Amino acid sequence: MSYAELVSTVEALASAFQSIDPAPGSRIGICARNTREHLVSLLATYAAGKVWVPLNPRNGRAELDAMISTTQPALIVADASCVDRFSRTAAPVVIGKPGDTRIDDLDTVADLIAAHGGEQPSLVERRDGEEQIIKFSGGSTGIPKAVVQSVRTLDAQARGLLHAFEFDATDVNLIAAPLTHGASCFVLPILAAGGRHVLLEDPKPQSILDAFARYGVTTTYAPPTLIYGLLGEPSIRGRNFPALRHVIYSAAPMSPARIREAQRTLGPVIETAYGQVEAPQIITAMRAGELTKDENLESVGRASDVARVEIMNESGELLPRGDMGEIVVSGPLVMNGYLARPELTAETIIDGWLHTGDLGVIDDRGYLFIRGRLREVINTGGFKVFPGDVEAVLARHPAVAECSVFGVEDAKWGEAVHAAVRLVDGKTATGEALIDFVKRELDSVKAPKRIYFLDELPRNPAGKVSRSAVKALSLA
């Protein structure tokens, strides 16, 4: 699709959205996979002056119903394959990508584009502080919260990504991770630079590698699980990727060993960014050249130009470089707050600082290192143990592919440090050996008292390891 075709298609669909629901600033939910109809509907939502509510079809029915109930969209766009993922409400449904047969005579995106071809939507002036996106934040623990990202937030995110990664008109961005999550952050920056998007509806490792070669892909956003899938794909052997220059990971940490493996296999193209739904994607960033240096392998980079990043103690005082505390963020990237939850918003944004709940340290060069979640600190025998510290050491063991550390109630210690591990295919290790490995690098009090071996670590729909689910599975 050319840019001219994209403009006329988006304008027609935006006009259709306005005809269905004329109210400025109303919400449109989109439940779809990585289809052309999904991307066009997302852009048309913006062009119609409406608010995007992403609905990931990987979520369970109860979760999607709760998201719809919370946000009350005036219209829902859903692929035919996704319609049965949620309960119907009074909101009209438009089919995105159709199936083999029509569903209840519902209009499709293609029908609406044809019916409104040549039309332009009414211009809706949006102020910086008005809501633009409502995404749900849950992290590795806790109940998902509806996060209101403003027009200002979306603009800052796009500007920050453009500045950090220097996209240009030669960029070909592969959208393999779900558009409902981090991959959506790259839509506007790539279009603003004049680049191209390639969408994979069913991203399997081999199809991703094939797309790299077929389309000359330069750029892709990939949570670590996606990268691990590529590295484990047998057909990757013998391939090379001359066009590739940005493989940007976030959403979860990657161990230094896996970063090095990815660099050897895909080339010196691995980059990283740190963000939360509350301050999306580009709090910090690190380019590929920086990530080749050993001292940066456990870092998530330096502050972007749209965020101020500091470390704060429990008393609300900013700490000097090298001290550990809570990561706090201010600037245009920060959300408006949580939908209809003013008390939670007031607890999270204090004096203009977003309290991320992440523990970290900034070194004297300005590089940020994340050490874990504030609420996941394990109090064992009077000592505070940060899961991220233990995970960082465990991940260095050559037999460990992934790990997750958590606290378990204990009569002697109050809480005991436990860990779940997924081993590298073909490698073995005993729990005792892994515990001793940690003891050699950390105080023995921080070493796990027990190791659980799992075939897979449970993840949430965004692909992030769910610490609470790992703990439940381990203790079952």
C-alpha positions as CSV (number, residue, x, y, z in Angstrom):
1,M,0.0,0.0,0.0
2,S,1.4,3.4,-1.0
3,Y,1.3,6.4,1.3
4,A,-1.4,8.0,-1.0
5,E,-3.5,4.8,-0.7
6,L,-3.0,4.8,3.0
7,V,-4.2,8.4,3.4
8,S,-7.3,7.9,1.3
9,T,-8.1,4.6,3.1
10,V,-7.6,6.0,6.6
11,E,-9.7,9.1,5.7
12,A,-12.5,7.0,4.4
13,L,-12.6,4.8,7.5
14,A,-12.2,7.7,9.8
15,S,-15.3,9.3,8.1
16,A,-17.1,6.1,8.6
17,F,-16.3,6.0,12.3
18,Q,-17.5,9.5,12.7
19,S,-20.8,8.7,10.9
20,I,-21.3,5.7,13.2
21,D,-20.5,7.7,16.3
22,P,-20.2,11.5,15.9
23,A,-19.1,12.2,19.5
24,P,-15.5,13.6,19.5
25,G,-13.1,11.8,21.8
26,S,-15.2,8.6,22.1
27,R,-13.4,5.3,22.4
28,I,-12.9,2.6,19.8
29,G,-11.8,-0.9,20.9
30,I,-9.8,-2.9,18.4
31,C,-9.5,-6.7,18.9
32,A,-7.3,-8.0,16.1
33,R,-4.1,-9.7,15.2
34,N,-1.4,-8.1,13.1
35,T,-3.6,-7.4,10.0
36,R,-3.7,-4.6,7.6
37,E,-7.3,-3.9,8.8
38,H,-5.9,-3.6,12.3
39,L,-3.3,-1.0,11.4
40,V,-5.7,1.0,9.2
41,S,-8.3,1.0,11.9
42,L,-5.8,2.2,14.5
43,L,-4.8,5.1,12.2
44,A,-8.4,5.9,11.4
45,T,-9.2,6.0,15.1
46,Y,-6.6,8.8,15.5
47,A,-7.8,10.6,12.4
48,A,-11.4,10.5,13.6
49,G,-10.4,12.3,16.8
50,K,-11.2,9.2,18.9
51,V,-9.4,7.2,21.6
52,W,-7.9,3.8,20.9
53,V,-8.5,0.9,23.3
54,P,-6.3,-2.1,22.3
55,L,-7.9,-5.4,23.1
56,N,-5.4,-8.3,22.7
57,P,-7.1,-11.4,21.5
58,R,-4.6,-13.5,23.5
59,N,-6.3,-12.3,26.7
60,G,-9.0,-14.5,28.1
61,R,-12.7,-13.8,27.6
62,A,-13.2,-12.6,31.2
63,E,-10.2,-10.2,30.9
64,L,-11.4,-8.7,27.6
65,D,-14.9,-8.4,29.0
66,A,-13.5,-6.5,32.0
67,M,-11.5,-4.2,29.7
68,I,-14.5,-3.4,27.6
69,S,-16.7,-2.8,30.7
70,T,-14.1,-0.5,32.1
71,T,-13.5,1.6,29.0
72,Q,-17.0,1.5,27.5
73,P,-16.0,1.8,23.8
74,A,-18.6,3.3,21.5
75,L,-17.5,1.0,18.7
76,I,-15.5,-2.3,18.5
77,V,-13.5,-3.4,15.5
78,A,-12.7,-7.1,15.6
79,D,-11.3,-9.6,13.1
80,A,-13.7,-12.4,12.4
81,S,-11.4,-14.8,14.1
82,C,-11.6,-12.7,17.3
83,V,-15.3,-12.0,17.6
84,D,-15.9,-14.9,19.9
85,R,-13.1,-13.7,22.3
86,F,-15.4,-11.2,24.1
87,S,-19.1,-10.8,25.0
88,R,-21.1,-8.5,22.8
89,T,-22.4,-5.2,24.3
90,A,-24.5,-2.4,23.0
91,A,-21.5,-1.1,21.1
92,P,-21.7,-1.8,17.4
93,V,-19.1,-4.3,16.0
94,V,-17.3,-3.9,12.7
95,I,-15.4,-6.8,11.3
96,G,-11.7,-6.1,10.6
97,K,-10.2,-9.0,8.6
98,P,-13.2,-11.1,7.5
99,G,-13.5,-14.9,7.6
100,D,-14.9,-17.2,5.0
101,T,-18.5,-16.2,5.8
102,R,-20.1,-13.0,7.0
103,I,-21.0,-12.7,10.6
104,D,-24.6,-11.6,11.5
105,D,-24.5,-9.3,8.4
106,L,-22.0,-7.1,10.3
107,D,-20.2,-4.4,8.2
108,T,-16.6,-5.0,7.5
109,V,-13.8,-2.4,7.5
110,A,-13.7,-2.9,3.7
111,D,-17.4,-2.2,3.4
112,L,-17.0,1.1,5.4
113,I,-14.0,2.2,3.3
114,A,-16.0,1.5,0.1
115,A,-19.1,3.3,1.3
116,H,-17.1,6.5,2.4
117,G,-14.5,6.5,-0.3
118,G,-13.3,10.0,-1.2
119,E,-14.6,11.5,2.1
120,Q,-12.5,13.3,4.6
121,P,-13.2,13.2,8.3
122,S,-14.2,16.3,10.2
123,L,-11.2,17.8,11.9
124,V,-11.3,17.3,15.6
125,E,-9.0,19.6,17.6
126,R,-7.3,17.6,20.4
127,R,-5.6,19.2,23.3
128,D,-2.3,17.8,24.6
129,G,-3.9,16.6,27.9
130,E,-6.8,14.8,26.3
131,E,-6.9,11.0,26.3
132,Q,-5.6,9.3,23.2
133,I,-5.0,5.7,24.2
134,I,-6.2,3.5,27.1
135,K,-4.0,0.5,27.6
136,F,-4.0,-1.9,30.4
137,S,-1.0,-2.4,32.8
138,G,-0.5,-5.4,34.9
139,G,3.2,-6.2,34.9
140,S,4.3,-9.5,36.3
141,T,2.0,-9.2,39.3
142,G,-1.2,-7.4,40.3
143,I,-4.6,-6.6,38.7
144,P,-4.5,-4.8,35.3
145,K,-5.1,-1.1,35.5
146,A,-6.6,1.1,32.8
147,V,-3.8,3.6,31.9
148,V,-4.8,6.9,30.2
149,Q,-2.1,8.0,27.7
150,S,-2.7,11.5,26.4
151,V,-2.2,13.1,23.0
152,R,1.0,14.6,24.6
153,T,2.2,11.1,25.6
154,L,1.7,9.7,22.2
155,D,3.5,12.6,20.6
156,A,6.4,12.4,23.1
157,Q,6.7,8.6,22.5
158,A,6.9,9.1,18.7
159,R,9.5,11.9,19.0
160,G,11.5,10.0,21.5
161,L,11.8,6.9,19.4
162,L,12.7,8.9,16.3
163,H,15.4,10.7,18.1
164,A,16.8,7.7,19.9
165,F,16.9,5.3,17.0
166,E,17.2,7.7,14.1
167,F,14.7,6.0,11.8
168,D,14.7,7.2,8.2
169,A,12.8,6.5,4.9
170,T,14.9,3.4,4.2
171,D,13.5,1.7,7.3
172,V,11.4,-1.4,6.8
173,N,9.8,-2.3,10.1
174,L,8.5,-5.8,10.7
175,I,5.5,-5.9,13.1
176,A,5.7,-9.4,14.5
177,A,5.0,-8.7,18.2
178,P,1.3,-7.8,18.9
179,L,0.2,-4.4,17.7
180,T,-1.9,-4.2,20.9
181,H,1.3,-3.8,22.9
182,G,4.9,-2.5,22.3
183,A,4.9,-3.0,18.6
184,S,2.3,-0.2,18.2
185,C,4.7,2.3,19.6
186,F,6.7,2.2,16.3
187,V,3.8,2.8,13.9
188,L,3.9,6.5,13.9
189,P,7.7,7.0,14.1
190,I,8.3,4.8,11.1
191,L,5.6,6.5,9.1
192,A,6.8,9.9,10.2
193,A,10.3,9.0,8.8
194,G,8.7,7.8,5.5
195,G,9.5,4.1,6.1
196,R,7.5,1.0,5.6
197,H,5.7,-1.5,7.8
198,V,5.4,-5.3,7.1
199,L,2.8,-7.1,9.2
200,L,2.8,-10.7,10.2
201,E,-0.5,-12.0,11.3
202,D,0.8,-15.4,12.6
203,P,4.4,-14.7,13.5
204,K,6.3,-18.0,13.7
205,P,10.1,-18.0,13.9
206,Q,10.6,-19.3,10.4
207,S,8.1,-16.8,8.9
208,I,9.9,-14.0,10.7
209,L,13.2,-15.0,9.3
210,D,11.7,-15.4,5.9
211,A,10.2,-11.9,6.1
212,F,13.7,-10.5,7.1
213,A,15.0,-11.8,3.8
214,R,12.0,-11.2,1.6
215,Y,11.3,-7.6,2.5
216,G,14.8,-6.4,3.4
217,V,13.7,-5.8,7.0
218,T,15.8,-3.2,8.8
219,T,13.9,-2.9,12.1
220,T,11.8,-4.9,14.4
221,Y,10.5,-4.6,18.0
222,A,10.9,-8.0,19.7
223,P,10.3,-8.9,23.4
224,P,12.9,-11.4,24.5
225,T,10.6,-14.4,24.0
226,L,10.4,-13.6,20.3
227,I,14.2,-13.3,20.1
228,Y,14.6,-16.6,21.9
229,G,12.2,-18.2,19.4
230,L,14.4,-17.0,16.5
231,L,17.6,-18.2,18.1
232,G,16.1,-21.7,18.6
233,E,14.8,-21.9,15.0
234,P,17.0,-24.5,13.1
235,S,16.6,-22.7,9.8
236,I,18.5,-19.6,11.2
237,R,21.8,-21.5,10.7
238,G,23.6,-20.3,7.7
239,R,21.4,-17.2,7.2
240,N,22.6,-13.7,7.2
241,F,20.7,-10.4,7.5
242,P,22.5,-7.7,5.7
243,A,19.7,-5.1,5.9
244,L,19.0,-5.6,9.6
245,R,20.1,-2.8,11.9
246,H,17.5,-2.4,14.7
247,V,16.3,-5.4,16.8
248,I,14.9,-3.5,19.7
249,Y,14.0,-5.5,22.8
250,S,12.1,-4.5,25.9
251,A,9.2,-5.7,28.2
252,A,11.6,-8.0,30.1
253,P,15.3,-8.3,30.7
254,M,17.7,-10.4,28.6
255,S,20.7,-12.1,30.2
256,P,24.1,-11.0,28.9
257,A,24.6,-14.5,27.6
258,R,21.5,-14.4,25.5
259,I,22.3,-10.9,24.3
260,R,25.7,-12.1,23.1
261,E,24.1,-15.1,21.4
262,A,21.7,-12.8,19.6
263,Q,24.5,-10.6,18.5
264,R,26.5,-13.5,17.2
265,T,23.5,-14.8,15.3
266,L,21.7,-11.7,14.0
267,G,24.6,-9.4,14.0
268,P,25.6,-6.3,16.1
269,V,22.0,-5.0,15.8
270,I,20.5,-5.7,19.3
271,E,19.2,-2.6,21.0
272,T,17.1,-2.0,24.0
273,A,14.5,0.5,25.4
274,Y,12.8,0.7,28.8
275,G,9.3,1.9,29.4
276,Q,6.0,1.1,31.1
277,V,2.5,1.5,30.0
278,E,2.5,4.5,32.3
279,A,5.5,6.0,30.4
280,P,5.6,4.0,27.2
281,Q,8.6,2.5,25.6
282,I,11.2,5.2,25.6
283,I,12.1,6.2,29.2
284,T,15.6,5.1,28.3
285,A,17.3,3.6,25.2
286,M,20.5,2.0,24.1
287,R,21.8,1.7,20.6
288,A,23.5,-1.4,19.2
289,G,27.1,-0.1,19.4
290,E,26.7,0.7,23.1
291,L,25.3,-2.8,23.8
292,T,28.4,-4.5,22.4
293,K,30.3,-3.3,25.4
294,D,30.5,-5.7,28.4
295,E,29.8,-2.9,30.9
296,N,26.5,-2.2,29.3
297,L,25.0,-5.7,28.9
298,E,22.8,-5.5,32.0
299,S,21.8,-1.9,31.4
300,V,18.7,-0.5,29.7
301,G,20.5,2.6,28.5
302,R,20.4,6.3,29.2
303,A,17.4,8.7,29.5
304,S,15.7,9.6,26.3
305,D,15.1,13.3,25.4
306,V,11.4,13.0,26.4
307,A,12.0,11.8,30.0
308,R,13.9,12.8,33.0
309,V,15.0,9.7,35.0
310,E,16.1,9.7,38.6
311,I,16.5,7.4,41.6
312,M,14.5,8.3,44.7
313,N,14.5,6.9,48.3
314,E,11.5,6.2,50.5
315,S,11.5,9.7,51.8
316,G,11.0,11.2,48.4
317,E,14.6,12.5,48.1
318,L,16.5,12.2,44.8
319,L,19.6,10.0,45.3
320,P,23.1,10.5,43.9
321,R,24.6,8.4,41.1
322,G,25.4,4.9,42.3
323,D,22.7,4.6,45.0
324,M,19.9,2.2,44.6
325,G,16.2,3.2,45.0
326,E,13.0,3.5,43.1
327,I,13.2,4.7,39.5
328,V,11.1,7.8,39.0
329,V,10.3,9.6,35.7
330,S,8.9,13.0,34.8
331,G,8.2,14.8,31.5
332,P,5.8,14.6,28.6
333,L,6.0,10.8,28.3
334,V,4.2,10.3,31.6
335,M,0.5,9.1,31.5
336,N,-2.4,11.2,32.7
337,G,-3.3,8.6,35.3
338,Y,-5.5,5.6,35.8
339,L,-9.0,5.7,34.5
340,A,-11.5,6.4,37.2
341,R,-9.0,5.6,39.9
342,P,-7.9,9.0,41.3
343,E,-6.5,7.5,44.5
344,L,-4.2,5.2,42.7
345,T,-3.1,8.0,40.4
346,A,-2.3,10.1,43.4
347,E,-0.2,7.3,44.8
348,T,1.7,6.8,41.6
349,I,2.3,10.4,40.4
350,I,3.6,12.6,43.2
351,D,4.9,16.1,42.6
352,G,5.2,15.4,38.9
353,W,7.2,12.2,39.4
354,L,5.9,8.9,38.1
355,H,6.8,6.2,40.6
356,T,7.6,3.2,38.4
357,G,7.7,0.6,41.2
358,D,11.0,-0.5,39.7
359,L,14.2,-0.6,41.7
360,G,17.4,0.6,39.9
361,V,20.6,2.4,40.0
362,I,22.1,5.0,37.6
363,D,25.9,4.8,37.2
364,D,28.2,7.8,36.8
365,R,27.9,7.6,33.0
366,G,24.1,8.0,33.2
367,Y,23.3,4.3,32.4
368,L,20.3,2.8,34.2
369,F,20.4,-0.7,35.6
370,I,17.1,-2.2,36.8
371,R,17.3,-4.4,39.9
372,G,13.7,-5.6,40.3
373,R,10.3,-4.5,41.5
374,L,9.9,-2.5,44.7
375,R,6.9,-4.6,45.8
376,E,8.7,-7.9,45.1
377,V,11.5,-7.3,47.6
378,I,12.0,-10.5,49.6
379,N,12.6,-9.9,53.4
380,T,14.5,-12.9,54.5
381,G,15.9,-13.1,58.0
382,G,15.8,-9.3,58.2
383,F,17.7,-8.8,55.0
384,K,16.2,-7.3,51.9
385,V,16.8,-9.4,48.7
386,F,16.0,-8.0,45.3
387,P,14.9,-10.7,42.9
388,G,16.5,-8.9,40.0
389,D,20.0,-9.2,41.7
390,V,19.6,-13.0,42.1
391,E,18.1,-13.4,38.6
392,A,21.1,-11.5,37.1
393,V,23.5,-14.0,38.6
394,L,21.5,-17.1,37.9
395,A,21.2,-16.0,34.2
396,R,25.0,-16.1,33.9
397,H,25.1,-19.8,34.4
398,P,25.6,-21.5,31.1
399,A,22.8,-24.0,31.6
400,V,20.2,-21.4,32.5
401,A,18.0,-20.1,29.7
402,E,15.5,-18.2,31.9
403,C,14.8,-17.8,35.6
404,S,12.4,-16.1,38.0
405,V,13.1,-15.5,41.7
406,F,10.3,-15.1,44.3
407,G,9.8,-15.2,48.1
408,V,8.0,-18.0,49.9
409,E,6.7,-17.9,53.4
410,D,9.1,-19.6,55.7
411,A,8.9,-20.4,59.5
412,K,12.6,-19.8,60.0
413,W,13.4,-16.9,57.6
414,G,10.0,-15.2,57.4
415,E,10.4,-15.4,53.7
416,A,12.8,-17.7,51.9
417,V,14.3,-17.0,48.5
418,H,13.2,-19.5,45.8
419,A,13.8,-19.6,42.1
420,A,12.4,-21.3,39.0
421,V,14.6,-22.1,36.1
422,R,14.2,-23.2,32.5
423,L,17.4,-24.9,31.3
424,V,19.0,-24.5,27.9
425,D,18.0,-27.3,25.6
426,G,20.6,-30.1,25.9
427,K,22.2,-28.8,29.1
428,T,21.8,-30.1,32.7
429,A,22.4,-28.6,36.2
430,T,21.3,-29.6,39.7
431,G,19.6,-27.3,42.1
432,E,22.6,-27.6,44.4
433,A,25.0,-26.5,41.7
434,L,22.9,-23.5,40.8
435,I,22.6,-22.5,44.5
436,D,26.3,-22.8,44.9
437,F,26.8,-20.7,41.8
438,V,24.8,-17.9,43.3
439,K,26.6,-18.1,46.6
440,R,29.9,-17.6,44.9
441,E,28.8,-14.2,43.6
442,L,26.3,-13.0,46.3
443,D,25.9,-13.3,50.0
444,S,24.6,-16.8,51.0
445,V,21.5,-15.1,52.4
446,K,20.6,-14.1,48.9
447,A,21.1,-17.5,47.4
448,P,17.9,-19.5,46.7
449,K,17.0,-22.0,49.3
450,R,15.3,-24.1,46.6
451,I,15.4,-24.3,42.8
452,Y,12.4,-25.5,40.7
453,F,13.0,-26.8,37.1
454,L,10.2,-25.9,34.7
455,D,9.8,-26.7,31.0
456,E,8.4,-23.2,30.4
457,L,8.0,-20.1,32.6
458,P,4.4,-18.8,32.5
459,R,3.9,-15.5,30.8
460,N,1.2,-12.9,30.6
461,P,-0.5,-12.0,27.2
462,A,2.2,-9.4,26.6
463,G,4.9,-12.1,26.7
464,K,6.4,-11.0,30.0
465,V,7.2,-13.7,32.6
466,S,4.5,-13.6,35.3
467,R,6.3,-14.0,38.6
468,S,3.1,-14.8,40.4
469,A,2.2,-17.5,37.9
470,V,5.7,-18.9,38.1
471,K,5.4,-19.1,41.9
472,A,2.0,-20.7,41.8
473,L,3.2,-23.3,39.3
474,S,6.4,-24.0,41.2
475,L,4.6,-24.5,44.5
476,A,1.7,-26.5,43.0
